Amino acid sequence: MSSAPSNFNFQAMRQELRSSPKTQVALAGLLLVLLYALYTFFSPDTPKGRRTAAPGSGANLDPRLLQGLRRLPDLAALGQAGELPPAAKVQRDLFMFEAPAPPAAKVKPLPPPPPPSPEELERLRLAQEKAQEYAGRPQDLRYLGFFKGSPSGTVGAFMKGEEPVTMTSGTLLKERWKLVAILDTKAEFQNTKYPDMRLVLEAREASGGATVNQF
């Protein structure tokens, strides 16, 4: 039983390779592709398992860049993907999280006020003393009018509550308030310690009399 004649003519192929530049270029390209495929397959950086190329990567990236990316560790496999850095290193979004209140601004305390001068102390003491003196004025009196007495002269008529009271000019009430004027419409008292402090009682025909205080 004889073998089938071979249809491959090595001599014709050899002659074609020598005479045709296109065939030479095609053969050289095929060898380059074969060498690159062998290099990629047997490279120590090539993963043994099947890896799905991400969209936009592969042919568009430099092979050296691809090798550098493959050397990076898989961060998700380290078991630390859910851990956050310390709070001081995390910049939180104020619209998403409740940030802690900022520290209160340090307010420099005001210096204490200077002590009052002797003149100010004297004015304060005088004002307090005059206020106490004015509080003791005879404000429970109501002036009615006056009449001529003999031999006392002009006599002022007053009401103290429901009790009628008569006084002449110069009468001293509460040790400090002196009756100094008896007129048709008013009676005037003056403080003997502070002459600028006066009490004026105006005459009223009605049940009540208005008190005018002149200070």
C-alpha positions as CSV (number, residue, x, y, z in Angstrom):
1,M,0.0,0.0,0.0
2,S,1.7,3.2,-1.2
3,S,1.5,6.6,0.7
4,A,-0.5,9.5,-0.8
5,P,1.6,11.9,-2.8
6,S,2.2,15.1,-0.9
7,N,0.7,18.3,-2.4
8,F,3.2,20.5,-0.5
9,N,6.1,21.5,-2.8
10,F,8.9,22.7,-0.5
11,Q,11.0,23.8,-3.4
12,A,8.2,25.9,-4.9
13,M,7.6,27.5,-1.5
14,R,11.2,28.3,-1.1
15,Q,11.4,29.8,-4.5
16,E,8.3,31.9,-3.8
17,L,9.8,33.2,-0.6
18,R,13.0,34.2,-2.4
19,S,11.3,36.0,-5.2
20,S,8.3,37.7,-3.6
21,P,8.9,40.6,-1.1
22,K,5.3,40.5,0.1
23,T,5.6,36.9,1.2
24,Q,8.8,37.8,3.1
25,V,7.0,40.7,4.9
26,A,4.0,38.5,5.8
27,L,6.2,35.8,7.1
28,A,8.2,38.3,9.2
29,G,5.0,39.7,10.7
30,L,3.7,36.2,11.5
31,L,7.0,35.4,13.3
32,L,6.8,38.7,15.4
33,V,3.2,38.0,16.4
34,L,4.1,34.4,17.4
35,L,7.1,35.6,19.5
36,Y,5.0,38.3,21.3
37,A,2.3,35.7,22.1
38,L,5.0,33.3,23.5
39,Y,6.5,36.1,25.5
40,T,3.2,37.1,27.0
41,F,2.2,33.6,27.8
42,F,5.5,32.6,29.5
43,S,6.1,35.9,31.2
44,P,6.4,35.5,35.1
45,D,4.1,38.5,35.6
46,T,1.3,37.0,33.6
47,P,-1.5,35.7,35.8
48,K,-2.2,32.0,35.4
49,G,-6.0,32.4,35.6
50,R,-8.2,34.0,33.1
51,R,-8.4,37.8,33.5
52,T,-11.1,39.8,31.8
53,A,-9.7,43.0,30.3
54,A,-11.4,46.2,31.5
55,P,-13.1,48.3,28.9
56,G,-10.7,50.9,27.5
57,S,-7.6,49.0,28.5
58,G,-5.3,46.6,26.7
59,A,-4.3,47.7,23.3
60,N,-4.5,51.4,24.2
61,L,-2.0,51.1,27.1
62,D,1.7,50.8,27.0
63,P,2.9,47.2,27.8
64,R,5.2,48.6,30.5
65,L,2.3,50.4,32.1
66,L,0.3,47.2,32.1
67,Q,3.0,45.4,33.8
68,G,3.2,48.1,36.5
69,L,-0.5,47.9,37.1
70,R,-0.4,44.1,37.4
71,R,2.2,44.4,40.2
72,L,-0.1,46.4,42.4
73,P,-1.7,44.4,45.2
74,D,-5.4,43.7,45.2
75,L,-6.6,46.2,48.0
76,A,-10.0,44.6,48.3
77,A,-8.2,41.3,49.2
78,L,-6.4,42.9,52.1
79,G,-9.5,42.9,54.3
80,Q,-9.1,46.6,54.9
81,A,-11.5,48.0,52.3
82,G,-14.2,48.8,54.9
83,E,-11.8,50.5,57.3
84,L,-11.6,54.3,57.5
85,P,-8.5,56.3,58.4
86,P,-8.4,58.2,61.7
87,A,-11.1,60.9,62.2
88,A,-8.4,63.6,62.1
89,K,-7.5,62.6,58.5
90,V,-11.0,62.4,57.2
91,Q,-12.6,65.5,55.7
92,R,-16.3,65.1,56.2
93,D,-19.0,66.6,54.1
94,L,-21.0,69.1,56.2
95,F,-24.1,68.5,54.1
96,M,-23.9,64.7,54.6
97,F,-22.7,64.4,58.2
98,E,-23.1,66.3,61.4
99,A,-19.7,67.8,62.0
100,P,-18.6,68.6,65.6
101,A,-19.1,72.1,66.7
102,P,-16.1,74.4,66.2
103,P,-14.2,75.3,69.3
104,A,-15.4,78.4,71.0
105,A,-13.4,81.5,70.2
106,K,-11.2,82.7,73.0
107,V,-12.5,86.0,74.2
108,K,-10.0,88.2,75.9
109,P,-11.4,89.3,79.2
110,L,-11.9,93.0,79.5
111,P,-9.6,94.8,82.0
112,P,-11.3,95.7,85.2
113,P,-12.6,99.3,85.3
114,P,-10.5,101.8,87.2
115,P,-11.5,102.5,90.7
116,P,-13.7,105.6,91.2
117,S,-12.0,108.8,92.0
118,P,-12.7,110.6,95.3
119,E,-14.8,113.1,93.4
120,E,-17.0,110.4,92.0
121,L,-17.4,108.7,95.4
122,E,-18.4,112.0,96.9
123,R,-21.0,112.6,94.2
124,L,-22.4,109.1,94.7
125,R,-22.6,109.6,98.5
126,L,-24.4,113.0,98.0
127,A,-26.9,111.6,95.6
128,Q,-27.8,108.7,97.9
129,E,-28.1,111.0,100.9
130,K,-30.4,113.5,99.0
131,A,-32.5,110.6,97.7
132,Q,-33.0,109.4,101.4
133,E,-33.8,113.0,102.4
134,Y,-36.3,113.5,99.7
135,A,-38.1,110.2,100.6
136,G,-38.9,111.8,104.0
137,R,-40.8,114.8,102.6
138,P,-44.3,115.6,104.1
139,Q,-46.2,114.3,101.1
140,D,-49.2,113.2,103.2
141,L,-50.5,116.8,103.4
142,R,-53.1,118.4,101.2
143,Y,-53.2,122.2,100.9
144,L,-56.6,123.9,101.1
145,G,-55.7,127.6,101.3
146,F,-54.9,130.3,103.9
147,F,-56.6,132.8,106.2
148,K,-55.4,135.7,108.2
149,G,-54.9,135.1,111.8
150,S,-54.4,137.5,114.7
151,P,-51.7,137.9,115.9
152,S,-50.0,135.1,113.9
153,G,-50.7,136.6,110.5
154,T,-51.1,134.3,107.4
155,V,-52.1,130.8,108.4
156,G,-52.0,127.9,106.0
157,A,-54.9,125.4,106.1
158,F,-54.0,121.7,105.3
159,M,-55.6,118.3,105.5
160,K,-53.6,115.3,106.9
161,G,-55.8,112.4,106.0
162,E,-59.2,113.4,107.5
163,E,-57.7,115.7,110.1
164,P,-57.4,119.5,109.5
165,V,-54.0,121.0,110.2
166,T,-53.0,124.7,110.4
167,M,-49.4,126.0,110.0
168,T,-47.8,129.4,109.9
169,S,-44.8,130.4,107.9
170,G,-41.6,128.9,109.4
171,T,-43.2,125.7,110.7
172,L,-40.7,122.8,110.6
173,L,-41.9,119.3,109.7
174,K,-40.0,116.1,110.1
175,E,-37.0,118.1,111.3
176,R,-35.8,119.2,107.9
177,W,-38.8,120.5,105.9
178,K,-39.7,124.2,106.6
179,L,-42.8,126.0,105.4
180,V,-41.4,129.0,103.5
181,A,-44.4,130.3,101.4
182,I,-48.2,130.4,101.8
183,L,-49.9,131.7,98.7
184,D,-53.4,131.6,97.3
185,T,-52.8,128.6,95.1
186,K,-49.9,126.8,96.7
187,A,-47.8,126.2,99.8
188,E,-44.1,125.6,99.5
189,F,-41.7,123.7,101.8
190,Q,-37.9,123.8,101.7
191,N,-35.4,121.3,103.0
192,T,-33.1,123.0,105.5
193,K,-30.1,120.8,104.7
194,Y,-30.4,121.0,100.9
195,P,-32.0,124.3,100.0
196,D,-32.3,123.4,96.4
197,M,-34.8,120.6,97.4
198,R,-38.4,121.9,97.6
199,L,-41.9,120.5,97.9
200,V,-44.9,122.4,96.4
201,L,-48.5,121.6,97.4
202,E,-51.1,123.2,95.1
203,A,-54.5,124.1,96.4
204,R,-57.5,122.1,95.2
205,E,-61.2,122.6,95.9
206,A,-61.9,118.9,95.2
207,S,-61.3,116.1,97.5
208,G,-57.7,115.6,96.4
209,G,-54.8,117.9,96.1
210,A,-52.0,117.5,93.6
211,T,-48.5,117.5,94.9
212,V,-45.8,119.2,92.9
213,N,-42.3,118.3,93.8
214,Q,-39.5,120.7,92.9
215,F,-36.1,119.2,93.2
